[in-house]
């Protein structure tokens, strides 16, 4: 069995870890902020669609116009990050350098704060050494530093939110106070308004909690009902907004079929062909602005379903390639692709190595009888499903990176333990 650490990590250690991670990320911002504040294409690189929505909110036009021009209300994005960015625009100015510094610094803070659930989840499950390794690895994790310092988008907030959900899932397992389950459901509601993809893990994690409580002879029905009810209540205002705005039920975002079509056109030159994005292609932009968002998405639904119907084998091959890309970073060695991806080979090496360590950590966990690792695996299995069938990128799998780092730390800690055990045997 795995030897775990009693108690929790020292507060001083966690504080120092978070501060270090924050300073590292902020130190990188000056080298990457130039792209963000570049006014080219009406500041498109300042948050792309979410930046455009935030600009509309800050200008008093509501949650609208995710692309170019005033195209009206939208359900392009979940609301949390655009409203957060709009608040920054309101204080520091729309598309200003000060706003860029503010949002990138906030991204850096989100990424640094992720050290907290990382360490607090790892410490009781896998012990002090694995927790410390995972914490320091996250503090200096290249992808985390890059996404925090170079992108105005919600990737870092997504990672923090997903890890907080995991932390809360472990913490709620043995709780009997229903008010805590109410708060747990509200946390799920917040997570879904940050990134609805996180909800893909809800059935699996609730199922795990029910199984664990059954093993402990603890009732689950009331707790799970309250959790789901709190989730539904917390997201209902956004559902009502969408229904009143569009006259139809749109749960969180209304762009699934556009994303599905973008990854399944038959164009395999890139993971995400730029010409499928209205923000990057004039033809698609004209279609979107002239037809309106609902009609545009309906057309993409028809095209996407038609693709599955007429080219099912190609769809399956593309799905397999997206799965492979998620865990290896490899898409193709075509010269035109590599010309646009100068860091393709370092990314492939880094991503593949991380996956190997992750798998070694999973193996180590099961060899030591640590079944509490199952929620890790459930998230790794269910979270990326929507990206497997649409399109994938390293930024979209970033919320899973803390889990990858944590499982890699389990493998590294196991190697240290094995070496120390051999050393003790030799000294005897």
C-alpha positions in Angstrom: 0.0 0.0 0.0 1.1 3.6 -0.6 2.4 5.3 2.5 0.6 8.6 2.8 1.4 11.7 4.8 -0.9 12.5 7.8 -2.2 16.0 8.2 -1.7 18.5 5.4 1.1 20.4 3.8 2.7 23.3 5.8 1.1 26.6 5.0 4.5 28.3 4.6 5.5 25.8 1.9 2.3 26.2 0.0 2.5 30.0 0.2 6.1 30.0 -1.0 5.2 27.7 -3.8 2.3 29.9 -5.0 4.4 33.1 -4.8 7.3 31.5 -6.7 4.9 30.2 -9.5 3.3 33.7 -9.7 6.6 35.5 -10.0 7.9 33.2 -12.7 4.8 33.7 -14.8 4.7 37.5 -14.4 8.4 37.6 -15.3 7.7 36.1 -18.7 4.8 38.5 -19.5 7.0 41.3 -20.9 8.5 39.0 -23.5 5.1 37.9 -24.8 2.8 40.8 -24.3 3.7 42.4 -27.6 1.4 40.1 -29.6 -1.5 40.7 -27.2 -1.4 44.5 -27.6 -0.8 44.5 -31.4 -3.7 46.4 -32.9 -3.6 44.4 -36.1 -7.0 43.2 -37.2 -8.7 45.4 -34.6 -6.9 43.8 -31.7 -7.9 40.2 -32.7 -5.1 38.7 -30.7 -6.4 40.3 -27.5 -8.7 37.5 -26.6 -10.1 36.7 -30.0 -13.8 35.9 -29.7 -13.8 36.3 -25.9 -12.0 39.6 -26.2 -14.6 40.8 -28.7 -17.5 39.8 -26.4 -15.8 41.5 -23.5 -15.4 44.7 -25.5 -19.1 44.6 -26.3 -20.0 44.2 -22.6 -17.7 47.0 -21.6 -19.1 49.2 -24.3 -22.7 48.7 -22.9 -23.8 46.5 -25.8 -24.3 43.3 -23.8 -23.0 39.8 -24.4 -22.7 40.1 -28.2 -20.5 40.5 -31.3 -17.9 37.8 -30.9 -16.2 38.5 -34.3 -16.1 41.7 -36.3 -18.8 44.3 -36.5 -22.0 44.5 -34.5 -23.5 41.1 -35.2 -25.9 41.0 -32.2 -26.3 38.7 -29.2 -24.3 35.6 -29.0 -23.9 32.3 -27.2 -20.4 31.8 -28.6 -18.8 31.5 -25.1 -19.6 30.6 -21.6 -20.1 33.8 -19.6 -17.5 33.8 -16.8 -14.3 34.8 -18.6 -15.7 37.4 -21.0 -17.4 39.1 -18.0 -14.2 39.0 -16.1 -12.3 40.5 -19.0 -15.0 43.1 -19.5 -14.5 44.2 -15.9 -10.9 44.7 -16.6 -11.7 46.7 -19.7 -14.0 48.9 -17.7 -11.3 49.7 -15.2 -8.2 49.8 -17.4 -9.5 50.6 -20.8 -10.6 48.5 -23.8 -7.6 46.7 -25.5 -5.2 48.9 -23.5 -1.7 47.8 -22.5 -2.8 48.2 -18.9 -5.7 45.8 -19.5 -3.3 43.3 -21.1 -1.1 43.4 -18.0 -4.0 43.1 -15.7 -5.6 40.1 -17.4 -2.3 38.3 -18.0 -1.3 38.9 -14.4 -4.7 37.5 -13.3 -4.1 34.4 -15.6 -0.7 34.1 -13.9 -2.4 34.2 -10.5 -5.0 31.5 -11.5 -2.1 29.3 -12.7 -0.1 29.9 -9.6 -3.1 29.2 -7.3 -3.5 25.8 -9.0 -0.5 24.8 -6.9 -2.9 24.7 -3.9 -5.3 22.0 -5.0 -2.4 20.1 -6.6 -0.5 19.9 -3.3 -3.6 19.4 -1.1 -4.9 16.6 -3.3 -1.5 14.9 -3.5 -0.3 15.1 0.1 -2.9 12.7 1.7 -3.1 10.4 -1.3 0.6 9.9 -2.2 2.6 11.5 0.5 4.9 14.4 1.1 7.5 13.7 -1.5 5.0 13.2 -4.4 3.1 16.4 -3.3 6.3 18.5 -3.2 7.5 17.2 -6.6 4.1 17.9 -8.2 3.9 21.3 -6.7 7.3 22.4 -7.8 6.8 20.8 -11.2 3.6 22.8 -11.7 5.3 26.0 -10.6 7.8 25.7 -13.4 5.7 23.8 -15.9 6.4 25.2 -19.3 2.9 24.9 -20.7 1.4 26.6 -17.6 3.9 29.5 -17.8 3.2 30.0 -21.5 -0.6 29.9 -21.4 -0.6 32.3 -18.4 1.8 34.8 -20.0 0.9 34.7 -23.6 -2.9 34.2 -24.0 -5.9 36.2 -23.1 -8.2 33.3 -22.7 -9.6 31.2 -19.9 -7.2 28.2 -20.0 -5.6 28.9 -16.7 -8.9 29.6 -15.0 -10.2 26.3 -16.5 -7.2 24.4 -15.0 -7.7 26.0 -11.6 -11.4 25.3 -11.6 -11.1 21.7 -12.6 -8.5 21.0 -10.0 -10.7 22.7 -7.4 -13.6 20.5 -8.4 -11.3 17.4 -7.9 -10.1 18.7 -4.5 -13.7 19.2 -3.4 -14.7 15.8 -4.6 -12.1 14.1 -2.4 -13.1 16.5 0.5 -16.8 15.8 0.3 -16.6 12.0 0.1 -17.3 11.4 3.8 -19.3 14.5 4.6 -22.8 14.2 6.1 -23.8 17.8 6.3 -26.1 18.5 3.4 -25.1 22.2 3.3 -21.6 21.1 2.2 -23.2 19.1 -0.7 -25.1 22.3 -1.6 -21.9 24.2 -1.8 -20.4 21.4 -3.8 -23.2 21.7 -6.3 -22.7 25.5 -6.5 -19.0 24.8 -7.2 -20.0 22.6 -10.2 -22.3 25.4 -11.3 -19.5 27.9 -11.3 -17.2 25.5 -13.1 -19.8 25.0 -15.8 -20.1 28.7 -16.4 -16.3 28.9 -16.6 -16.0 26.0 -19.0 -19.0 23.7 -19.7 -16.6 20.9 -20.8 -15.8 20.3 -17.1 -19.4 19.0 -16.8 -18.4 16.0 -18.9 -16.7 14.6 -15.7 -19.8 15.2 -13.4 -21.6 11.8 -13.9 -18.4 9.9 -13.5 -17.3 11.7 -10.3 -20.7 11.6 -8.8 -20.8 7.9 -9.6 -17.4 7.4 -7.9 -18.7 9.3 -4.8 -21.8 7.1 -4.7 -19.7 4.0 -4.9 -17.3 5.1 -2.2 -20.1 6.0 0.1 -21.8 2.7 -0.5 -18.5 1.0 0.5 -18.5 3.1 3.7 -22.2 2.3 4.3 -23.1 6.0 4.0 -26.3 7.2 2.3 -25.8 9.1 -1.0 -29.2 9.8 -2.5 -30.1 13.1 -0.7 -26.5 14.4 -1.1 -26.4 13.8 -4.8 -29.9 15.2 -5.4 -28.9 18.4 -3.6 -25.7 18.6 -5.6 -27.5 18.4 -8.9 -30.2 20.7 -7.8 -27.7 23.3 -6.7 -25.9 23.0 -10.0 -29.1 23.5 -12.0 -30.2 26.5 -10.0 -26.9 28.2 -10.3 -26.8 27.9 -14.1 -30.5 28.6 -14.7 -30.1 32.4 -15.1 -27.7 31.9 -18.0 -30.1 29.3 -19.5 -33.0 31.8 -19.1 -30.9 34.5 -20.8 -30.2 32.3 -23.8 -33.8 31.3 -24.1 -35.1 34.8 -23.9 -32.4 36.0 -26.4 -32.7 33.3 -29.0 -36.1 31.8 -28.4 -34.7 28.3 -27.9 -32.9 26.2 -25.3 -29.2 26.7 -25.5 -27.6 25.3 -22.3 -24.2 27.0 -22.2 -22.7 27.6 -25.6 -24.3 27.4 -29.0 -21.2 26.7 -31.2 -20.8 22.9 -30.8 -21.6 22.2 -34.5 -19.4 24.9 -35.8 -16.5 23.4 -33.8 -17.5 19.9 -34.9 -17.5 21.0 -38.6 -14.2 22.8 -38.2 -12.5 19.6 -37.3 -14.3 17.4 -39.7 -14.2 19.0 -43.1 -11.8 16.5 -44.6 -9.0 19.0 -44.5 -6.2 17.3 -42.6 -3.5 19.9 -43.2 -3.8 21.1 -39.7 -5.4 20.2 -36.4 -7.7 23.2 -36.8 -7.7 24.7 -40.4 -7.8 28.5 -40.1 -10.2 28.9 -42.9 -13.0 27.3 -40.9 -12.9 30.2 -38.3 -15.0 33.2 -39.3 -12.5 35.4 -37.3 -9.7 34.3 -39.6 -11.5 33.8 -43.0 -13.5 36.5 -44.8 -15.8 34.1 -46.5 -16.9 32.5 -43.3 -17.2 35.9 -41.6 -19.5 37.0 -44.4 -21.7 34.0 -43.9 -21.9 34.5 -40.2 -22.7 38.2 -40.3 -25.2 37.9 -43.1 -27.1 34.8 -41.9 -26.9 35.4 -38.2 -25.5 33.1 -35.5 -28.4 30.6 -35.2 -28.6 30.1 -39.0 -24.9 29.8 -39.3 -24.7 27.2 -36.6 -27.6 25.3 -38.1 -25.8 25.1 -41.4 -22.6 23.8 -39.7 -24.8 21.1 -38.0 -26.1 20.0 -41.4 -22.6 19.9 -42.8 -21.2 18.0 -39.8 -23.9 15.4 -39.8 -23.5 15.0 -43.6 -19.8 14.4 -43.1 -20.4 11.6 -40.6 -23.0 10.0 -42.9 -20.9 10.0 -46.0 -17.4 9.7 -44.6 -17.7 7.7 -41.4 -14.3 6.0 -41.8 -12.5 9.3 -42.3 -14.3 10.7 -39.2 -13.1 7.7 -37.2 -9.5 8.2 -38.5 -9.6 11.9 -37.6 -10.9 11.1 -34.2 -8.1 8.6 -33.7 -5.6 11.2 -34.8 -7.0 13.8 -32.4 -6.7 11.3 -29.6 -3.1 10.7 -30.5 -2.3 14.4 -30.8 -3.8 15.0 -27.3 -1.2 12.7 -25.7 1.8 13.0 -28.1 1.5 16.4 -29.8 2.0 14.7 -33.2 -0.3 15.6 -36.1 1.8 15.3 -39.3 5.3 15.8 -40.6 4.1 17.6 -43.8 6.4 20.5 -44.6 3.6 23.1 -44.8 2.4 22.1 -41.4 5.8 22.2 -39.8 6.5 25.6 -41.4 3.6 27.0 -39.4 4.6 25.1 -36.2 8.2 25.9 -35.5 8.1 24.2 -32.1 6.4 21.0 -33.3 9.3 18.7 -32.5 10.0 20.1 -29.0 6.3 19.9 -28.3 6.1 16.3 -29.5 9.0 15.4 -27.3 7.7 17.2 -24.3 4.1 16.0 -24.6 5.1 12.3 -25.3 7.5 12.3 -22.3 4.8 13.7 -20.0 2.4 11.0 -21.2 5.0 8.3 -20.5 5.5 9.6 -16.9 1.7 9.9 -16.5 1.3 6.3 -17.5 4.1 5.2 -15.2 2.4 7.1 -12.4 -0.9 5.3 -13.1 0.9 2.0 -13.0 2.7 2.9 -9.8 -0.6 3.8 -8.2 -2.3 0.5 -9.0 0.7 -1.5 -8.1 0.7 0.1 -4.6 -3.1 -0.4 -4.3 -4.0 3.3 -4.4 -7.5 3.1 -5.8 -8.1 6.7 -4.8 -6.4 7.6 -8.1 -9.6 6.6 -9.9 -11.0 10.2 -10.0 -7.8 11.2 -11.8 -8.5 8.6 -14.4 -12.2 9.5 -14.8 -11.3 13.1 -15.5 -8.6 12.1 -18.0 -11.1 9.8 -19.7 -14.2 12.0 -19.9 -12.9 15.6 -20.1 -11.3 15.4 -23.5 -14.1 13.5 -25.3 -15.7 16.5 -26.9 -12.3 17.6 -28.2 -11.7 14.1 -29.7 -14.7 14.5 -32.0 -14.3 18.2 -32.7 -10.8 19.6 -32.7 -8.0 19.6 -30.2 -5.0 21.8 -29.3 -2.5 21.8 -26.5 -4.4 24.8 -25.0 -7.6 22.8 -24.8 -6.0 20.0 -22.9 -4.3 22.4 -20.5 -6.9 21.8 -17.8 -5.7 18.2 -17.7 -2.0 19.2 -17.3 -2.1 19.4 -13.5 -3.2 15.8 -13.4 -0.5 14.8 -15.9 2.1 16.5 -13.7 0.7 14.9 -10.5 0.7 11.4 -11.9 4.2 12.0 -13.3 5.2 13.1 -9.8 3.9 9.7 -8.5 6.2 7.9 -10.9 9.2 10.1 -9.9 8.5 9.6 -6.2 8.3 5.9 -6.7 11.7 5.9 -8.4 13.2 7.8 -5.4 11.5 5.3 -3.0 12.8 2.3 -4.9 16.4 3.8 -5.0 16.3 4.5 -1.3 15.0 1.0 -0.6 17.9 -0.5 -2.6 20.3 1.7 -0.8 19.1 0.5 2.6 19.4 -3.1 1.5 23.0 -2.6 0.3 24.0 -0.8 3.6 22.8 -3.8 5.6 
